Amino acid sequence: MIETERLILRPWRGADRAPFAALCADPEVMAHFPATLSREESDAVVDRLADHQALHGFCFFALERKEDGAFLGFTGLMTLKPENPLQPGVEIGWRLARQAWGAGYASEAARAAIEHGFEVLGLAEIVSFTATENLRSQAVMERIGMTRRAELDFDHPAVPEGHRLRPHVVYTTRPR
């Protein structure tokens, strides 16, 4: 578990599945993904994240607001999938419910996850990537001190060729 002033990054609970499914079914939240997710698909994501945590000790953790215990989405670290051209490595990622946007939660949680990655996990580098058109996530990457690495940009292998979301930009950070 990782805590910030306002947030808790924690393991997933059964009660997180319904609000996560609602978040993943929201077309605005999923605008920079090829499709929204069904309940079964979002549950499968939660299962994969929990499995990753069991194996590696970290994942895209459930994000909870301390003030009221509200589930906001996820933030955390994941090892890169074998087909990702940036692997081997660890990425930082986030996905927040629309009602949590604009409050600085993504940046606050991401900074804590990066600190955990360097100070506790001993990582040498953390990467982040998103569709070229996802300017909101790129702004978070810049706010948390990541550096744009245009030479590492790639076409995401899980996105169909010719799709507007296939081109991805890359940011990285190293311990300071």
Secondary structure, 3 states (H helix, E strand, C coil): CEECCCEEEECCCHHHHHHHHHHHCCCCCCCCCCCCCCHHHHHHHHHHHHHHHHHHCCCEEEEEECCCCCEEEEEEEEECCCCCCCCCCEEEEEEECHHHCCCCHHHHHHHHHHHHHHHCCCCCCEEEEEECCCHHHHHHHHHCCCEECHHHCEECCCCCCCCCCCEEEEEEECCC
